[in-house]
Amino acid sequence: MRHTTKQADTRPIVQQYIVRANRGKPRIWIEGKRLTHAGLSVGDQFDMVRALGQLVINKRACGARKVSGKGERPIIDLSGASCAPFNTGDAVAIEYHVNGVVIIKPEGAQ
């Protein structure tokens, strides 16, 4: 008899997003089940790293930032300089990985 075990799906969820404006500053608002897929829940702490035109959000026990929201609806709200290197109107892809989030500007996007 052959036994198989089902492995958890570790492929990232990808969301196409346009950086919006709030009070004249760029804003990236991410929330809900996608963040849960990325291992981020209300109250979790995280750090952000900018590298090679990307913005990487990693869950850290002693992170500098905190996931907001209520109940089962986690929210990460980035605005102003926190959105760098992205500007209002930029098309970006938000990749929700098992242990964090990566925001990138897809190739060919303007």
Secondary structure as GFF3:
##gff-version 3
##sequence-region A 1 110
A	DSSP	beta_strand	13	18	.	.	.	ID=ss1
A	DSSP	beta_strand	20	22	.	.	.	ID=ss2
A	DSSP	beta_strand	25	31	.	.	.	ID=ss3
A	DSSP	alpha_helix	33	37	.	.	.	ID=ss4
A	DSSP	beta_strand	45	51	.	.	.	ID=ss5
A	DSSP	beta_strand	54	59	.	.	.	ID=ss6
A	DSSP	beta_strand	65	66	.	.	.	ID=ss7
A	DSSP	beta_strand	68	70	.	.	.	ID=ss8
A	DSSP	beta_strand	73	79	.	.	.	ID=ss9
A	DSSP	three_ten_helix	80	83	.	.	.	ID=ss10
A	DSSP	beta_strand	91	97	.	.	.	ID=ss11
A	DSSP	beta_strand	100	104	.	.	.	ID=ss12
###
